Amino acid sequence: MYFTETHEAFRESVKRFIDKDVNPRMDEWEEKTVPLHDLFKKMGDLGFLGIRYDPKYGGQGLDYWYETVLLEELGHMHGMGVATAVAVQTNMATPAIAAHGSDYLKDKYLRGAISGDLVAAIAVTEPDAGSDVFAIKTKAVKDGDYYTINGSKTFITNGTQADFLTLLARTSEEPGYHSFGLFVVPTNLPGFHVSKKLDKVGLRSSDTAELFFDNVAVPASNLIGGEGEGFIIQMKQFQHERFAILPGTHVAVTDMINMTVDYLRQRVVFGKPLVTKQVLRHRLAGWLTRNECLKQLTYHIVRMKMEGQDATKEISMGKLIAGQLMAEVASGCLQMFGGMGFMNETLISRHFRDSRILSIGGGADEVMCEIIARTSGF
Ligand SMILES: Cc1cc2nc3c(=O)[nH]c(=O)nc-3n(C[C@H](O)[C@H](O)[C@H](O)COP(=O)(O)OP(=O)(O)OC[C@H]3O[C@@H](n4cnc5c(N)ncnc54)[C@H](O)[C@@H]3O)c2cc1C
């Protein structure tokens, strides 16, 4: 309906890559973290990392439907950790550079991220500021041709392997939203430290880090947009981040349900396959119905984006549903697997661990509800 033969051919190429180069290695990467330079170089060579970006900087110059195809296929990965790492590179740390960066920043950092030569991370959250982004304390003080950055960031995905960070910092103590700058911060600068690699419940293939900045001198030319624009630019960038969660979620939910139905067909309990039990069939049918709503909302958002409309409310609604449905289905499917569901050898156990992050990361459910209320006029 929305996807042409060319979209489907692109889908096939992403699928082949995931089947051959990702899923067979997921168990290994869950143990010791995905090597991002290796993975991103392969993805960059295949043209997967710059789908919407300008061909002038190595991108494919395609539309949101192609981006949706890529993001949907990421949902087939056997674990959300690698998909998250990829989405950081394509939808969380680079949209602001593409939309507001100078030619210099695009040529050096966007081009590097698209080709897979550079690993990117988005650095907003701090130990004392997550949901309340306005409360960040990391400072960037202008000193001639440089900004000196001091502070710390935490929960940063790709943080131990990143070549550059897209980092939000306070540039003045003035009240209001115009006291922030969004910077490209190379991680090879003196004073940058990875203070800790964090140990997580799920997304174990993805690396997440606490970062420390001790008088890091960043060239003023690394500022994205104008000095007072960082907060607003990052709020726009969050829309790409939150949208990126939706296509993969409806696909992952479908996969979880399919793998559970396969199990229920062959598992005989009280003399009959479990799939014949009405209570289980109806639970699965309810999830499929809500998942179809999520899928259609996702496509509605893509249509809005294609028409240049502001989809902030719809994206927030989508993220809210996606996080809740993913966690409910992962937990409910694990239950249907019985004891086998609690074994690490069963894939549903990984989905159960990974799913919990969706209602927290990139803006918690409660933050999504606040945005939905505000954009609905109350
Ligand atoms: C695995 C992982 C990866 C991440 N990757 C990144 C990354 O790459 N870059 C980055 O910058 N950040 C990243 N984050 C941070 C993530 O975006 C934050 O954890 C999230 O925004 C919530 O912030 P917080 O943890 O400080 O929770 P807090 O702000 O302390 O909130 C705690 C809880 O309070 C509730 N709450 C919040 N606001 C309200 C409200 N208004 N009303 C009622 N209840 C509320 C919510 O349930 C929330 O989860 C990551 C986090 C995790 C766990």
The ligand as an SDF file (V2000), in Angstrom:
LIG
                    3D

 53 58  0  0  0  0  0  0  0  0999 V2000
   19.8430    1.8810   28.3180 C   0  0  0  0  0  0  0  0  0  0  0  0
   19.7110    3.3640   28.2620 C   0  0  0  0  0  0  0  0  0  0  0  0
   20.2330    4.0480   27.1730 C   0  0  0  0  0  0  0  0  0  0  0  0
   20.1440    5.4370   27.1190 C   0  0  0  0  0  0  0  0  0  0  0  0
   20.7620    6.1180   26.0920 N   0  0  0  0  0  0  0  0  0  0  0  0
   20.8610    7.4700   26.1580 C   0  0  0  0  0  0  0  0  0  0  0  0
   21.6630    8.1840   25.2060 C   0  0  0  0  0  0  0  0  0  0  0  0
   22.2480    7.5960   24.2870 O   0  0  0  0  0  0  0  0  0  0  0  0
   21.7830    9.5210   25.3560 N   0  0  0  0  0  0  0  0  0  0  0  0
   21.1590   10.2160   26.3430 C   0  0  0  0  0  0  0  0  0  0  0  0
   21.3110   11.4280   26.4210 O   0  0  0  0  0  0  0  0  0  0  0  0
   20.3920    9.5680   27.2710 N   0  0  0  0  0  0  0  0  0  0  0  0
   20.2370    8.2180   27.1920 C   0  0  0  0  0  0  0  0  0  0  0  0
   19.4780    7.5500   28.1310 N   0  0  0  0  0  0  0  0  0  0  0  0
   18.8060    8.3010   29.1710 C   0  0  0  0  0  0  0  0  0  0  0  0
   17.2920    8.2700   29.0730 C   0  0  0  0  0  0  0  0  0  0  0  0
   16.8430    9.1050   28.0400 O   0  0  0  0  0  0  0  0  0  0  0  0
   16.7700    8.7010   30.4660 C   0  0  0  0  0  0  0  0  0  0  0  0
   17.0310    7.6130   31.3390 O   0  0  0  0  0  0  0  0  0  0  0  0
   15.3010    9.0370   30.4700 C   0  0  0  0  0  0  0  0  0  0  0  0
   15.0770   10.2390   29.7640 O   0  0  0  0  0  0  0  0  0  0  0  0
   14.7560    9.2020   31.8960 C   0  0  0  0  0  0  0  0  0  0  0  0
   15.5780   10.0430   32.6400 O   0  0  0  0  0  0  0  0  0  0  0  0
   16.1030    9.5780   34.0970 P   0  0  0  0  0  0  0  0  0  0  0  0
   16.6780    8.2230   33.9590 O   0  0  0  0  0  0  0  0  0  0  0  0
   16.9750   10.6450   34.6310 O   0  0  0  0  0  0  0  0  0  0  0  0
   14.8030    9.4410   34.9490 O   0  0  0  0  0  0  0  0  0  0  0  0
   14.1460   10.6090   35.8560 P   0  0  0  0  0  0  0  0  0  0  0  0
   14.0800   11.8690   35.0950 O   0  0  0  0  0  0  0  0  0  0  0  0
   14.8250   10.6060   37.1680 O   0  0  0  0  0  0  0  0  0  0  0  0
   12.6820   10.0430   36.0070 O   0  0  0  0  0  0  0  0  0  0  0  0
   12.4240    8.8400   36.7460 C   0  0  0  0  0  0  0  0  0  0  0  0
   11.0350    8.3870   36.4410 C   0  0  0  0  0  0  0  0  0  0  0  0
   10.1350    9.3600   36.9220 O   0  0  0  0  0  0  0  0  0  0  0  0
    8.9750    9.3800   36.1290 C   0  0  0  0  0  0  0  0  0  0  0  0
    8.7260   10.7570   35.6550 N   0  0  0  0  0  0  0  0  0  0  0  0
    9.5380   11.5660   34.9530 C   0  0  0  0  0  0  0  0  0  0  0  0
    8.9460   12.7370   34.6770 N   0  0  0  0  0  0  0  0  0  0  0  0
    7.7120   12.6810   35.2240 C   0  0  0  0  0  0  0  0  0  0  0  0
    6.5910   13.5820   35.2790 C   0  0  0  0  0  0  0  0  0  0  0  0
    6.6480   14.7790   34.6750 N   0  0  0  0  0  0  0  0  0  0  0  0
    5.4890   13.1750   35.9230 N   0  0  0  0  0  0  0  0  0  0  0  0
    5.4270   11.9570   36.5280 C   0  0  0  0  0  0  0  0  0  0  0  0
    6.4340   11.0660   36.4980 N   0  0  0  0  0  0  0  0  0  0  0  0
    7.5590   11.4140   35.8660 C   0  0  0  0  0  0  0  0  0  0  0  0
    9.2250    8.4310   34.9550 C   0  0  0  0  0  0  0  0  0  0  0  0
    8.6260    7.1700   35.2010 O   0  0  0  0  0  0  0  0  0  0  0  0
   10.7010    8.2900   34.9420 C   0  0  0  0  0  0  0  0  0  0  0  0
   11.1160    7.0900   34.3410 O   0  0  0  0  0  0  0  0  0  0  0  0
   19.4960    6.1570   28.1640 C   0  0  0  0  0  0  0  0  0  0  0  0
   18.9550    5.4390   29.2360 C   0  0  0  0  0  0  0  0  0  0  0  0
   19.0550    4.0850   29.3070 C   0  0  0  0  0  0  0  0  0  0  0  0
   18.5050    3.3680   30.5150 C   0  0  0  0  0  0  0  0  0  0  0  0
  1  2  1  0
  2  3  1  0
  2 52  2  0
  3  4  2  0
  4  5  1  0
  4 50  1  0
  5  6  2  0
  6  7  1  0
  6 13  1  0
  7  8  2  0
  7  9  1  0
  9 10  1  0
 10 11  2  0
 10 12  1  0
 12 13  2  0
 13 14  1  0
 14 15  1  0
 14 50  1  0
 15 16  1  0
 16 17  1  0
 16 18  1  0
 18 19  1  0
 18 20  1  0
 20 21  1  0
 20 22  1  0
 22 23  1  0
 23 24  1  0
 24 25  2  0
 24 26  1  0
 24 27  1  0
 27 28  1  0
 28 29  2  0
 28 30  1  0
 28 31  1  0
 31 32  1  0
 32 33  1  0
 33 34  1  0
 33 48  1  0
 34 35  1  0
 35 36  1  0
 35 46  1  0
 36 37  1  0
 36 45  1  0
 37 38  2  0
 38 39  1  0
 39 40  1  0
 39 45  2  0
 40 41  1  0
 40 42  2  0
 42 43  1  0
 43 44  2  0
 44 45  1  0
 46 47  1  0
 46 48  1  0
 48 49  1  0
 50 51  2  0
 51 52  1  0
 52 53  1  0
M  END
$$$$
